[in-house]
Amino acid sequence: MKRAFAVSAGLALAASFPTHAAESFAPPAAKATLSVDYTYQSAGRKSSAGMYDPYEWRVKRAMSIAVDLAAQAAMAMPMVQAADAKQMAGLASQVGKAQAVATKMAPLMADVQKIMAKCGDDEACMTREAEKMGAAMAGTPQMAVAMDTRKDIAELTKPAGARYQAWRATAQRGTYAIDESVRMSIPDPICAGKPRNRCTRSEARKGAGVIPVPPEAYSKDNQGAAAGLAAVEVDAERNTITIGLPNALGMLPYTETIVTDEPAGTHDKPTPVGPQARQLLFRVSASGSGMMEQPFTVPLKGGWRDQAGERLVKLKGKFGDEGTLTVRWRFAAR
């Protein structure tokens, strides 16, 4: 019981945090849109003795997503970003005070538990026994402790001032385009007899359309998944906005066509003939993930209702998987 009391009182975060004017925030359920354009480009040419001479590639991938957001109630603690050191220290202090109050109240709580055990569900009995206990405590040190802890509890549970407002995704939609090409000249011994004793190979990958949503996003066990994980949070004290960008909820389909004069047996797995259906994970983080690694925070420029920015992300990889991802985003509240 002491632990539960300490946690609940600590989370209340009594008025140790500043209060901000109501006009700093939108009313709960207000609408906003977070839109983002991802553009990834990579091009290059490499040679490798005995493997390819040269290997040339050109890659362009684009994805545009718009997310509908709904405002959450303004709060003292953040929902999208991590709490700062000052807030964590304040929370620890509140928890410590709550634990001290619980320790002071332990003897009184023991007496209350005895009454509950004696009376069960008999409310009249509990009222009678409580009045008797109060009369017996009048003028005693125990009553003084009870009065002091009453003040402490009132202070601990006093509502905290609102500082943050989070915006959660309610729906998202988007489009994409994939346009890639690879050309190789292969000096493998198996290509002897070909012009310049080299085989040639070209690969083309193309796809475009509406970003598909996987069926599992609509399952009963995954309520709200189709809305995605995008989120926004305004910090009225630091005058910043934190953005959790959206991502494609599934793989992006495209068509791959390979044309080569490599003889049969060049590869363990035969090269498919004609257009082939494929899927691609659109990378949006430096690590290669299809999700942003973490939200980012930037200073507000003017009023919080209309913000925009650009980020450049260096993607690691080989050949066409190594390049620069340009991210342009905009948050607009209505």
C-alpha positions in Angstrom: 0.0 0.0 0.0 2.9 2.3 0.8 4.4 1.8 -2.6 1.1 2.4 -4.4 0.5 5.5 -2.5 4.0 6.8 -3.2 3.8 6.1 -6.9 0.3 7.8 -7.3 1.3 10.8 -5.3 4.6 11.1 -7.2 2.9 11.0 -10.5 0.7 13.9 -9.4 3.8 16.0 -9.5 2.4 18.6 -7.2 3.0 22.2 -8.2 6.8 22.0 -8.6 6.4 22.7 -12.3 5.4 26.0 -13.8 1.9 26.8 -15.1 1.5 28.1 -18.6 -1.4 30.1 -20.0 -4.3 28.2 -21.5 -3.8 29.9 -24.9 -0.5 28.1 -25.2 -2.4 24.9 -26.0 -5.2 23.7 -28.3 -8.4 22.3 -26.9 -8.4 18.5 -26.5 -9.4 16.7 -29.8 -8.4 19.7 -31.9 -7.1 18.6 -35.4 -3.8 19.0 -37.1 -1.8 17.5 -39.9 1.8 16.3 -40.0 3.1 15.9 -43.6 6.5 14.6 -44.6 8.3 14.1 -47.9 11.1 11.6 -48.0 13.5 11.7 -51.0 16.4 9.3 -51.3 19.0 9.5 -54.1 22.2 7.6 -54.8 24.3 7.4 -57.9 27.8 6.1 -58.5 30.3 4.0 -60.4 32.7 1.4 -59.0 35.1 -1.2 -60.4 36.5 -4.3 -58.8 39.1 -6.5 -60.4 37.6 -9.9 -61.5 34.1 -9.0 -60.3 32.7 -6.0 -62.2 34.2 -3.3 -64.4 32.4 -1.1 -63.9 29.3 -1.3 -61.7 27.0 1.8 -62.2 23.9 2.6 -60.4 21.2 5.3 -60.2 18.6 5.2 -57.4 15.7 7.5 -56.6 13.0 6.6 -54.0 10.3 9.0 -52.9 7.6 8.8 -50.3 5.0 11.3 -49.1 2.9 10.7 -46.0 0.2 12.9 -44.4 -1.0 12.1 -40.9 -4.1 13.3 -39.2 -3.5 14.2 -35.6 -5.7 14.9 -32.6 -4.6 17.1 -29.6 -4.4 15.4 -26.2 -5.0 17.2 -23.0 -2.2 19.5 -21.9 -0.1 17.8 -19.2 2.8 18.6 -16.8 4.9 15.6 -18.0 5.8 14.7 -21.6 4.3 11.8 -23.6 6.4 11.9 -26.7 9.8 13.0 -25.5 11.8 12.1 -22.4 11.4 14.1 -19.2 14.3 16.5 -18.5 16.7 16.3 -15.6 14.8 18.9 -13.6 11.5 17.0 -14.0 13.1 13.7 -13.0 14.6 15.3 -9.9 11.2 16.8 -9.0 9.5 13.4 -9.5 12.1 11.7 -7.3 11.5 14.4 -4.6 7.8 13.9 -4.8 8.1 10.1 -4.5 10.4 10.6 -1.5 7.9 12.9 0.2 5.1 10.4 -0.5 7.1 7.6 1.0 7.7 9.7 4.1 4.0 10.4 4.4 3.2 6.7 4.0 5.6 5.9 6.8 4.0 8.5 9.1 0.6 7.1 8.3 1.5 3.5 8.8 0.2 3.2 12.5 -3.1 5.0 11.6 -3.5 2.8 8.5 -3.0 -0.3 10.7 -5.9 0.8 12.9 -8.0 1.5 9.8 -7.3 -2.0 8.5 -8.4 -3.4 11.9 -11.7 -1.6 11.5 -12.2 -2.9 8.0 -11.4 -6.4 9.1 -13.9 -6.1 12.0 -16.7 -4.5 10.0 -16.4 -6.1 6.6 -19.0 -4.5 4.3 -21.0 -3.1 7.1 -20.8 0.7 6.5 -22.6 1.6 9.7 -20.1 -0.4 11.6 -17.2 1.3 9.9 -18.6 4.8 10.5 -19.2 4.0 14.2 -15.7 2.5 14.7 -14.1 5.4 12.9 -15.9 7.9 15.1 -14.7 6.0 18.2 -11.1 6.0 16.9 -11.3 9.7 16.2 -12.6 10.5 19.7 -9.9 8.3 21.3 -7.2 10.1 19.3 -8.3 13.7 20.2 -5.5 15.7 21.7 -2.9 12.9 21.2 0.4 13.0 19.3 -1.2 10.5 16.9 -3.9 13.1 16.0 -1.2 15.7 15.4 0.6 13.4 13.0 -2.6 12.7 11.2 -3.3 16.4 10.8 0.2 17.1 9.5 0.0 14.2 7.0 -3.3 15.5 5.8 -1.6 18.8 4.8 1.2 16.8 3.2 -1.2 14.7 1.1 -3.1 17.9 0.0 0.2 19.3 -1.2 1.3 16.2 -2.9 -1.9 15.7 -4.8 -2.3 19.4 -5.8 -2.7 19.5 -9.7 0.5 20.3 -11.5 0.8 23.1 -14.1 0.5 22.1 -17.7 3.6 22.4 -19.8 3.3 19.9 -22.7 0.7 19.1 -25.3 0.9 15.9 -27.4 -0.8 15.2 -30.7 -1.5 11.6 -31.6 -2.1 10.0 -35.0 -5.7 9.1 -35.9 -5.1 8.2 -39.6 -2.4 8.3 -42.3 -2.1 8.0 -46.0 0.6 8.4 -48.6 2.1 7.7 -52.0 5.5 6.5 -53.2 7.7 6.1 -56.3 10.7 3.9 -57.0 13.0 4.3 -60.0 16.3 2.5 -60.0 18.7 1.2 -62.5 22.0 -0.8 -62.4 24.4 -1.6 -65.2 27.3 -4.0 -64.9 30.2 -5.2 -67.0 31.4 -8.6 -65.6 34.9 -9.9 -66.4 34.2 -13.4 -65.1 36.1 -16.2 -66.9 32.7 -17.7 -67.7 32.2 -14.7 -70.0 35.1 -15.6 -72.3 34.0 -15.4 -75.9 31.7 -12.4 -75.2 32.6 -9.0 -76.6 35.7 -7.8 -74.6 35.4 -11.1 -72.7 32.8 -9.6 -70.5 29.1 -10.3 -69.7 26.7 -7.4 -69.4 23.8 -7.2 -66.9 21.1 -4.4 -66.4 18.6 -4.3 -63.7 15.6 -1.9 -63.6 13.3 -1.4 -60.7 10.1 0.7 -60.9 7.0 1.1 -58.8 4.6 3.9 -57.7 1.2 4.3 -56.2 -0.6 4.5 -52.9 1.4 3.2 -49.9 -0.3 -0.1 -49.0 -1.5 -0.9 -45.5 -1.0 -4.5 -44.4 -4.2 -6.3 -43.4 -2.9 -6.9 -39.8 -3.0 -3.2 -39.2 -6.8 -3.5 -39.1 -7.0 -6.6 -36.9 -9.1 -6.5 -33.7 -6.0 -7.3 -31.7 -4.2 -4.3 -33.2 -6.6 -1.4 -32.7 -5.4 1.9 -34.1 -2.3 0.4 -35.8 -3.5 1.7 -39.2 -3.0 5.2 -37.8 0.7 4.7 -37.5 3.1 5.9 -34.8 3.6 9.5 -35.7 3.3 12.0 -32.9 4.0 15.7 -32.1 4.5 17.4 -28.8 4.8 21.1 -28.0 6.8 22.2 -24.9 5.5 25.6 -23.8 8.3 26.2 -21.4 11.2 25.6 -23.6 9.4 26.8 -26.7 10.2 23.7 -28.7 8.4 21.1 -30.8 9.2 17.4 -30.8 8.4 15.4 -33.9 8.0 11.6 -34.3 7.8 11.2 -38.1 5.5 8.6 -39.8 6.8 5.7 -41.9 5.2 3.3 -44.3 3.3 0.6 -42.5 4.3 -2.1 -44.9 6.6 -3.0 -47.8 6.4 -1.1 -51.0 5.7 -3.1 -54.2 7.7 -2.6 -57.4 8.6 -4.5 -60.5 12.2 -5.7 -61.3 13.3 -6.5 -64.8 16.8 -8.0 -65.3 18.4 -8.3 -68.8 21.7 -10.2 -69.0 23.8 -12.2 -71.4 25.4 -14.2 -68.6 25.5 -17.9 -69.6 23.4 -20.5 -67.7 25.2 -21.6 -64.5 26.7 -18.2 -63.7 24.6 -18.0 -60.5 23.5 -20.7 -58.1 20.0 -19.3 -58.5 19.0 -18.8 -62.2 18.2 -15.2 -63.2 14.5 -14.8 -63.6 13.2 -13.9 -67.0 10.9 -11.0 -67.5 9.3 -8.6 -65.0 9.2 -9.9 -61.4 7.1 -8.6 -58.5 9.2 -7.4 -55.6 8.8 -5.5 -52.4 11.1 -2.9 -50.8 11.5 -1.5 -47.2 11.8 2.3 -47.5 14.6 3.2 -45.2 14.1 6.4 -43.1 16.9 6.1 -40.5 20.7 5.9 -40.6 20.6 2.4 -39.2 18.6 1.1 -42.2 15.3 0.7 -40.3 11.9 1.5 -41.8 11.1 3.7 -38.8 12.7 6.8 -37.4 15.1 5.9 -34.6 13.7 8.4 -32.2 11.7 11.7 -32.2 13.7 14.9 -32.7 13.2 18.3 -31.1 13.7 21.7 -32.7 13.0 25.3 -31.5 9.7 26.8 -32.4 9.7 29.4 -35.1 6.9 31.8 -34.3 3.6 30.4 -33.2 3.4 26.6 -32.6 0.5 26.1 -35.0 2.5 26.1 -38.2 6.0 24.6 -38.2 8.3 23.2 -40.9 11.8 21.9 -41.3 14.3 19.8 -43.3 16.7 17.1 -42.2 19.4 15.2 -44.0 20.0 11.6 -43.1 23.1 9.7 -44.3 22.2 6.1 -45.0 24.9 3.5 -44.7 25.2 0.6 -47.2 26.7 -0.5 -50.4 26.2 0.8 -53.9 22.6 2.1 -54.2 21.9 1.6 -50.5 24.4 4.3 -49.5 23.2 7.9 -50.1 21.4 10.9 -48.7 17.8 10.9 -47.5 16.2 14.3 -47.5 13.3 14.7 -45.1 11.0 17.7 -45.4 8.2 17.9 -42.8 5.4 20.3 -41.8 3.1 20.5 -38.8 -0.1 22.5 -39.3 -2.8 22.8 -36.6 -6.3 23.9 -37.5 
